[in-house]
Amino acid sequence: MATKAKIGILGASGYTGSELVRMLIRHPRADLALLTADRKAGQEMRSVFPQFSPFDLPTLVSIEGLDWRAQALDLVFCALPHATTQKVLKQLLADAPETKVVDLSADFRLSDIAAYARWYGHEHHAPELQKEAVYGLAEIHKREIRKARLVANPGCYTTCAQLPLVPLLKNKAIETEGIVVDAKSGMTGAGRSAKEAMLFSEVSEGFHAYGVGGHRHMAELDQEFSLAAGKEVIVSFTPHLVPMNRGILSTIYVQGRRGRTPEELHEILLKFYEKADFVHVLPFGETPQTRHVRGSNWTFIGVANDRIPGRAIIISALDNLVKGASGQAIQNMNLMMGYPETTGIDQVALFP
């Protein structure tokens, strides 16, 4: 039997951390050796998440005072809050430079540290690490991810928007102006900490936009879309909160460039993803629903005609906790460790 990699999860008591545990339990090459938590330190995972009761998992411990060299971890998933990750990983990689890291926060997603400071309100605390960080959208940056020590896992909204749009921008198939991304996410995207605005009575039977005109994921979209197009691209992006547990649905409006029809845009996406393990382009005119990808690492993409000539409506759907976070992080781990990309994350969606 192949040797298993020693894996640590920092922030295992949150939704993203627990989703990592759920998927890695069945990963044939992963040995869960370290689980950390803050307020839940000292507790068993089964007491925080009863679904793990049958499994022998490490006790949750505080991150404070850990001897990273003694831990001898092969790879760490970092699911800590934004702004705390940089200092933690700076220390970890100084003490254990052979350890690989997949960071699920936003702390290493922006290559421009000045842009990071502008969007996140404080200076970057590990600029030397930012220089080596690789943006972890596996379908686009696979070659770089395979060689990386530090991978910045993309945001959930940005993954859902980039997978349909980056191939079209790379192919110069759409106009770079006038792109609109109208996105909706389930409640788990807001994390597990108690917030008054997230109470059931505050969100049920309602639907609202937030971060209007200034959501932090805009910086990530600007960076990756501009890289794909070879010129500055700024899109209109508005997120909405939907009273469901999981899922993101993005409705995207684009104009074909130089007479490109929606059917031609669809053909470009079909060709681009014909060998992709986790992106499925539906037949032209069909559109996905979040329930079609729930619990899976898949992104489904649909393309349809707009009634405005030359414009296309593109709809993409993914599970924000899986392809939007933990599943994509394991996909990146597989690439970094030299495992088959689908290992441990090839589940079909749970339906209904």
Secondary structure in CASP SS format (residue, H / E / C, confidence):
PFRMAT SS
TARGET T0000
AUTHOR 0000-0000-0000
METHOD secondary structure of the structure
MODEL  1
M C 1.00
A C 1.00
T C 1.00
K C 1.00
A E 1.00
K E 1.00
I E 1.00
G E 1.00
I E 1.00
L E 1.00
G C 1.00
A C 1.00
S C 1.00
G C 1.00
Y H 1.00
T H 1.00
G H 1.00
S H 1.00
E H 1.00
L H 1.00
V H 1.00
R H 1.00
M H 1.00
L H 1.00
I C 1.00
R C 1.00
H C 1.00
P C 1.00
R C 1.00
A E 1.00
D E 1.00
L E 1.00
A E 1.00
L E 1.00
L E 1.00
T E 1.00
A C 1.00
D C 1.00
R C 1.00
K C 1.00
A C 1.00
G C 1.00
Q C 1.00
E C 1.00
M H 1.00
R H 1.00
S H 1.00
V H 1.00
F C 1.00
P H 1.00
Q H 1.00
F H 1.00
S C 1.00
P C 1.00
F C 1.00
D C 1.00
L C 1.00
P C 1.00
T C 1.00
L C 1.00
V E 1.00
S C 1.00
I C 1.00
E C 1.00
G C 1.00
L C 1.00
D C 1.00
W H 1.00
R H 1.00
A H 1.00
Q H 1.00
A C 1.00
L C 1.00
D C 1.00
L E 1.00
V E 1.00
F E 1.00
C E 1.00
A C 1.00
L C 1.00
P C 1.00
H C 1.00
A C 1.00
T C 1.00
T H 1.00
Q H 1.00
K H 1.00
V H 1.00
L H 1.00
K H 1.00
Q H 1.00
L H 1.00
L H 1.00
A H 1.00
D H 1.00
A C 1.00
P C 1.00
E C 1.00
T C 1.00
K E 1.00
V E 1.00
V E 1.00
D E 1.00
L C 1.00
S C 1.00
A C 1.00
D C 1.00
F C 1.00
R C 1.00
L C 1.00
S C 1.00
D C 1.00
I H 1.00
A H 1.00
A H 1.00
Y H 1.00
A H 1.00
R H 1.00
W H 1.00
Y H 1.00
G C 1.00
H C 1.00
E C 1.00
H C 1.00
H C 1.00
A C 1.00
P H 1.00
E H 1.00
L H 1.00
Q H 1.00
K C 1.00
E C 1.00
A C 1.00
V E 1.00
Y E 1.00
G C 1.00
L C 1.00
A H 1.00
E H 1.00
I H 1.00
H H 1.00
K H 1.00
R H 1.00
E H 1.00
I H 1.00
R H 1.00
K C 1.00
A C 1.00
R C 1.00
L E 1.00
V E 1.00
A E 1.00
N C 1.00
P C 1.00
G C 1.00
C H 1.00
Y H 1.00
T H 1.00
T H 1.00
C H 1.00
A H 1.00
Q H 1.00
L H 1.00
P H 1.00
L H 1.00
V H 1.00
P H 1.00
L H 1.00
L H 1.00
K H 1.00
N C 1.00
K C 1.00
A C 1.00
I E 1.00
E C 1.00
T C 1.00
E C 1.00
G C 1.00
I C 1.00
V E 1.00
V E 1.00
D E 1.00
A E 1.00
K E 1.00
S E 1.00
G C 1.00
M H 1.00
T H 1.00
G H 1.00
A H 1.00
G C 1.00
R C 1.00
S C 1.00
A C 1.00
K C 1.00
E H 1.00
A H 1.00
M H 1.00
L C 1.00
F H 1.00
S H 1.00
E H 1.00
V H 1.00
S C 1.00
E C 1.00
G C 1.00
F C 1.00
H E 1.00
A E 1.00
Y C 1.00
G C 1.00
V C 1.00
G C 1.00
G C 1.00
H C 1.00
R C 1.00
H H 1.00
M H 1.00
A H 1.00
E H 1.00
L H 1.00
D H 1.00
Q H 1.00
E H 1.00
F H 1.00
S H 1.00
L H 1.00
A H 1.00
A H 1.00
G C 1.00
K C 1.00
E C 1.00
V C 1.00
I C 1.00
V C 1.00
S E 1.00
F E 1.00
T E 1.00
P E 1.00
H E 1.00
L E 1.00
V C 1.00
P C 1.00
M C 1.00
N C 1.00
R C 1.00
G C 1.00
I E 1.00
L E 1.00
S E 1.00
T E 1.00
I E 1.00
Y E 1.00
V E 1.00
Q E 1.00
G E 1.00
R H 1.00
R H 1.00
G H 1.00
R C 1.00
T C 1.00
P H 1.00
E H 1.00
E H 1.00
L H 1.00
H H 1.00
E H 1.00
I H 1.00
L H 1.00
L H 1.00
K H 1.00
F H 1.00
Y C 1.00
E C 1.00
K C 1.00
A C 1.00
D C 1.00
F C 1.00
V E 1.00
H E 1.00
V E 1.00
L C 1.00
P C 1.00
F C 1.00
G C 1.00
E C 1.00
T C 1.00
P C 1.00
Q C 1.00
T H 1.00
R H 1.00
H H 1.00
V C 1.00
R C 1.00
G C 1.00
S C 1.00
N C 1.00
W C 1.00
T E 1.00
F E 1.00
I E 1.00
G E 1.00
V E 1.00
A E 1.00
N E 1.00
D C 1.00
R C 1.00
I C 1.00
P C 1.00
G C 1.00
R E 1.00
A E 1.00
I E 1.00
I E 1.00
I E 1.00
S E 1.00
A E 1.00
L E 1.00
D C 1.00
N C 1.00
L C 1.00
V H 1.00
K H 1.00
G H 1.00
A H 1.00
S H 1.00
G H 1.00
Q H 1.00
A H 1.00
I H 1.00
Q H 1.00
N H 1.00
M H 1.00
N H 1.00
L H 1.00
M H 1.00
M H 1.00
G C 1.00
Y C 1.00
P C 1.00
E C 1.00
T C 1.00
T C 1.00
G C 1.00
I C 1.00
D C 1.00
Q C 1.00
V C 1.00
A C 1.00
L C 1.00
F C 1.00
P C 1.00
END
